[in-house]
Amino acid sequence: MDPEERQFLLTAAWLFVRHGQANRARVLVEALVEEDPRDGVSAAALAELLLAEGEAQQALRVLRAADFPPELLRAEAVLETRALLALGKTRESEARWHRFLAAKKGSERSWIAG
């Protein structure tokens, strides 16, 4: 599938969500992730849908299998933090967010303790 087709399906999925048809959106995004599990854009979309349905473990698996472009690193961190929190892994969730902030600021400039 070429990038234009992927973008079309992601846009269609977004429209389905906006019109209250998350199940249809999920089918499209699952197909995209199945074709390319490393696509961070599709993985982020699927993870969001999975988290909305309370499927945090599956969302975490999808996120950890994907490669995220630099412009989506914050989204990756937020989604992974939410998934861990939904699983009751508070410390892991907090540590994940701190790792993102430290990487963003540079560990030597980070105001995060520990």
N, C-alpha and C positions, 0 to 999 in steps of 0.2 A: 504494500500500500504506500502510495507516495504521500509526501507531507501535506499536500492540498486536500487529499481525501481524509487524512487523519484530522486536519483542522475542521473540515466540514462535519465529520462525525462528532467531534468535541463540541462544536457549536450547536448541533442538533441536540446533543445530550443536555447542554446548558438550557436550551429552549424548553425541553421537556421538564426539567427541574423547575424552571420559572413558571410553568403552567401546571404544576402539581402532579406531574407524571414521573416521579423519581424512578419507578420500576422500569420504565422504558429507557430512561437515561442510563440506568445501571446496565442494561443489556448491551447498549452501545459501547459503554466504557469498558465493560468486562471483555468485550470482543477486541478492543484496542489493546488492552493489557495482555490478553492471551496471545495476540500476535507478536507483541514486543513488550515483555515484562520489564525491560530496562527503561522504557520511556517514562521519564519522570512526570511529564505533564499529564499523561493518561493515568499514571499511578496516583498522582495527587487527587485527580477528579474521582477516581474509584474509592480511594481512602476516605474522602469526604462523604461520599454516599454510604459507605460501609459504617462509618462512625455515626451517621444520622440514624442508621438502623440498629445501632447497638452491637455491631460486629467488630469490636475493637481488635481482637486477636487477628482476624483476617486482614484488617486494615494495616496492622503492623507488619504482617508478612508481605503485603503488597509494597509498602513503603521501603522495606529493607531489601527488596529484590531490585528496586529501581535505581537508576542513575539520574540525579537531578542537575539541571543546568544551573549555573551560578545565580541566575535571577529567581530561581525557585528554592534556594537553600533555606530561606526563612519559612516558606510554606511547608517544606519538608520537616523542619524543626517543630513548627506549631502542630502539624498533624501527628507527628510521632509523639510529641509531648501529650497531646490529647488522648491518643490511643493508650499510652502507658498509664495515664491517670484513670481512664475508664476501666482499665484492668486492675486498678487498685495499687499500682506500682508507683506510689508517690515519690519515693526517693529517686527511682530511675527517671521518672518524668522530670523532676527538678534538675537532676544531673544532666539530662539531655539538653534542657534549655540553657543551662550554664555553659555547656560545651559549645553550643551555637553562639552565645554571646562572647565567649572567650575567643573563638575563632574569628568572629566579626571584628572585634576590637584589637585583637592581638593579645596573646596571653600576658605579655609584659605590661600592657596598658590596661588590662582588665581590672575593673573595680570589684569583681566577684571574688569573694573569699573562698579558699579551699579549692 
